[in-house]
């Protein structure tokens, strides 16, 4: 059993949407197996189905001056930020497949999100950063310490159509956290965001190290072997439903 791993580097958000759609169509047709896409985006704000534009604090003029795009998309959740130093993952999975925890014809979307959280919690642990879930607050959070409350280190929002997942997660690795000042992240006003760079007890991991840890832990959580492919063309040219 395999999960294809496609690492694309830094890709404009609109291009990432196009690639997701192409991979999802191939997965829906059962031309390829489950696939995890890892990439970075230039600075962009995305608004999910439940988003309020009031949670964008910067003016359009300020965003345009910084070259920040704004996209309305069909994932769950509110507004979030993507940018350099943030590892973005798009797991394109068929929830009807042989997935751990499935009871019935498909794995539920909430259960799928919980497994994404688990993979990211394990990845943070690889770098000495203990993290957790918080009830009714999707994502991955640091532990509270003294008077310092939990901080969000990874955001998650997915879309499911015909049992095929798109969108996914964003893990702050070396992200410039000042960019989150443009928004109310995920509509949450009483908690801050953080990154592995801020939280690790030693040197900050590189993006390559973070990607290696996340992909390995996806394989661990979903009980699959990770199989790297060099390009989108290779993925679609050498299909496998395994």
Secondary structure, DSSP 8 states (H G I E B T S, - for coil): -EEEEEEEEE--HHHHHHHHHHHHHHHHTTSS--EEEEEE-SSEEEE-TT--GGGB-S-HHHHHHTT-EEEE-SSSSSEEEE-TTEEEEEEE-BTTSS-TT--SSS--HHHHHHHHHHHHHHHHHHTT--EEEETTEEEEEE--BTTB---EEEEEEEEEETTEEEEEEEEESS--GGGGGGB-GGG--S--B--HHHH-SSS---HHHHHHHHHHHHHHHHT-EEEEES-HHHHHHS----
